[in-house]
Amino acid sequence: MNWFILFAAGLLEIGWAIGLKYTESFTKFWPTLATVFALVASVLLLGIAMRTLPVGTAYAVWVGIGAIGTAILGIILFNEPTDILKIVSLGFICAGVVGLKLAHA
């Protein structure tokens, strides 16, 4: 169950990272509110997952999910540039996240 909670925390990390772009330096009320909610919820869920998961593993997986998702959404939503090196690098991050999960199993 804590892996599911950690995954949800990672998704919320993507939400607040992308949300920062929509807040326009915290000048837009609703995007700011949603971003703050996602940030707080993400950290709370990370803390819950860390009750039973090792801190290093949980944090690395949380950051990895956030980094991969944010980079992909940056490409899709904001037309950020991409090349083969970026894609391969994201693949390495993904492999690291999967490896950490398998190492803990």
C-alpha positions, 0 to 999 in steps of 0.5 A: 500500500505504501508504494501506491501512496508513494506513487500518488505523492509522485503524481502530485509532485508533477501537479505542483511542479507544472502548476507553478508555471500556471500561477504566473509567479503566484499572481493567479489565485486558483492556480496558486491554490491548486499548486499549494494543495498539490505541494502539501498533499504530495509531501504529506503522502511522501511522509506517510510512505516513509513510515515503512519505506526506506527514506533514500528509496522513497525520496529517490522514487518520489523525485524520479516520478516527479522529474519524469512526469514534469519533463514529459508534460513540459514537452507536451504542454509547453512545447519544450525542446526535446532530443534523443539525449533528453529522452535517453536520460529520462529513460535512465531515470525511469530505469532507476525508479524501477530498479529501486522498486525491484531492489526493495521487493 
